[in-house]
């Protein structure tokens, strides 16, 4: 399935910002792109808020936070 960036953004807004969608109502192919978008776009406070308000579950929070870790520098 082709992932459409605008749809990824819209899903993320609905899940993380407004809580009008849950991941079970988001097309499965979009789950990881939405989590990655949220991690790279939203502040830690916004992601924490989504968890506190029940917009996302603890496991979805953990999966989202994995995308916030900076890439490790290559070792020689």
N, C-alpha and C positions, 0 to 999 in steps of 0.2 A: 504494500500500500504506500502511496506517495504521501508524505507528511507535508501539510500545507502550513507554512509559518504563521499566517494570520489566524488560522484555526487553533494552532498551538497556543498563541497568545490569548485568544478568547477563552479557551478552556482554562488556562492558568488564572485569568482574572476572575472567572466564575467560581473556581475552586478555592483559590487562596485569598482573594480580596473580598468577594461578596458572599461566598458560601452558598451560592445558588445552585451549585452542582457538587456532586461527590464523585470520586474516581469511578465508582461502579456505574455511573451514567455517562462516563467519558469513553469513547471508542478505545479499546484496549491498546491498539497500536500507538496511541497518543500518550499513554501513561508516562513513559520515560521521557519523551520530549517535553512534556508539560512540567515534570519535576525539574528537569535540567533548566528549562526556561525560568521557572520560578527561582531556582537557586542562584542563577546568574543575573536576574533582573530585580528581584525584591530584596529588601533589607532583611537582616536577621530578625528584627522586630516584627516585620510583616509576616514572616514565616512562623515565628513563635505565636503570633496572634491567631493565625489560622488554626494552629494546634489547640490553643487555649479555648477558642470559640467552638471547637469541634468540627471545623470545616475539613480537616484532615485527621487521620488516625496517627497514633504514635509510630507505627511502622512506615507510613507514608512520609512522616516527618523525617525519620532516620534516612530513608531512601533519598529524600530531597537533599538533606544535608551532605550526603556523599558527593554531590555535584559542587559543593562549595569549597571543597578542599583544593588548594592550588596544586598544579602538576609538579611532580618532583623533578628537580634538576638532574640531568643525566650525569652519571659518574664515569670517570675515566680510569 
